Amino acid sequence: MGKHVFTERVIEVIRAIPEGKVCSYGKVAALAGNSRAARQVVRILHIYSQKEGLPWQRVVNREGRISLKKGQGYERQRKLLEREGVEFSFDGQIGFEDYLWMPESAFNWDE
């Protein structure tokens, strides 16, 4: 059975996030066509990140923070982002004014 259309779109959006930028779960969902599906994005990342080779580390919560808990992936995600040049405030927040990815054009889902 093939992937759901929304899943395919989420994967495409995540692949498009450039190195050194981040996007929130909700923004990824909105760009994929369903602004209310942030939790679906979390699930899709969990299932497909490794299989699809997704830059999963570039997806963070709406506050610009890593959602993974310390000792459960937080440090790995932070290290990957820092290698890409993303900086964190003293309390672990990413400044969206500098690092939030805003695509220059909308995704065309009419195909």
C-alpha positions in Angstrom: 0.0 0.0 0.0 1.4 3.4 -1.0 1.9 6.4 1.3 -1.0 8.8 1.8 -0.9 12.0 -0.3 -0.5 14.2 2.8 2.5 12.0 3.9 4.1 12.4 0.5 3.7 16.2 0.7 5.1 16.3 4.3 8.2 14.4 3.1 8.6 16.8 0.2 8.3 19.8 2.4 10.8 18.5 4.9 13.3 17.6 2.1 13.0 21.3 0.9 14.1 22.8 4.2 17.6 24.1 3.5 20.7 23.5 5.6 21.0 26.1 8.4 17.2 26.7 8.6 14.4 25.2 10.6 10.6 24.9 10.3 8.0 24.1 12.9 5.8 21.0 12.8 2.7 23.2 12.2 4.3 25.2 9.4 5.4 21.9 7.7 1.8 20.7 8.0 0.4 23.9 6.6 2.8 23.9 3.6 1.7 20.3 3.0 -1.9 21.3 2.9 -3.3 20.8 6.4 -2.5 23.5 9.0 -4.1 21.4 11.7 -1.9 18.3 11.3 1.2 19.2 13.3 0.9 15.9 15.2 0.7 14.0 11.9 4.0 15.6 11.0 5.6 14.2 14.2 4.3 10.7 13.3 5.5 10.9 9.7 9.0 12.0 10.9 9.1 9.1 13.4 8.2 6.6 10.7 10.0 8.0 7.6 13.0 10.0 8.7 15.5 7.1 8.4 13.8 5.3 5.5 13.6 8.5 3.4 16.8 10.1 4.6 15.0 13.2 5.8 16.7 16.2 7.4 14.5 15.6 10.5 16.7 17.8 12.7 15.4 20.9 10.9 11.9 20.4 12.3 11.3 22.0 15.7 8.3 23.1 17.8 6.4 26.4 17.3 8.5 28.1 20.0 11.7 27.3 18.2 12.7 24.6 20.6 13.7 21.0 20.1 10.8 18.8 21.2 12.9 15.7 22.0 13.8 15.2 25.7 17.3 15.4 27.0 18.8 11.9 26.8 16.3 10.9 24.2 17.6 12.6 21.1 17.7 16.3 22.1 21.5 16.4 22.2 21.9 14.7 18.8 19.4 17.1 17.1 21.0 20.1 18.7 24.5 19.0 17.6 23.3 18.4 14.0 21.7 21.9 13.9 24.7 23.6 15.4 26.9 21.9 12.7 24.6 23.6 10.1 25.2 26.9 11.8 22.0 27.2 13.7 22.5 29.0 17.0 20.6 28.6 20.2 19.9 31.1 23.0 21.2 30.4 26.5 17.9 28.7 27.3 17.9 26.5 24.2 15.7 28.5 21.8 16.3 29.0 18.1 15.6 32.5 16.9 13.0 32.2 14.2 13.9 35.7 13.0 17.2 34.3 11.8 16.6 30.6 11.2 12.9 30.1 10.3 12.6 28.8 6.7 10.0 30.6 4.7 9.8 29.1 1.1 10.0 31.7 -1.6 7.0 30.2 -3.4 4.2 28.0 -2.4 4.3 24.3 -3.1 2.2 23.4 -6.2 0.0 20.4 -5.2 -2.2 20.5 -8.3 -0.2 17.9 -10.1 
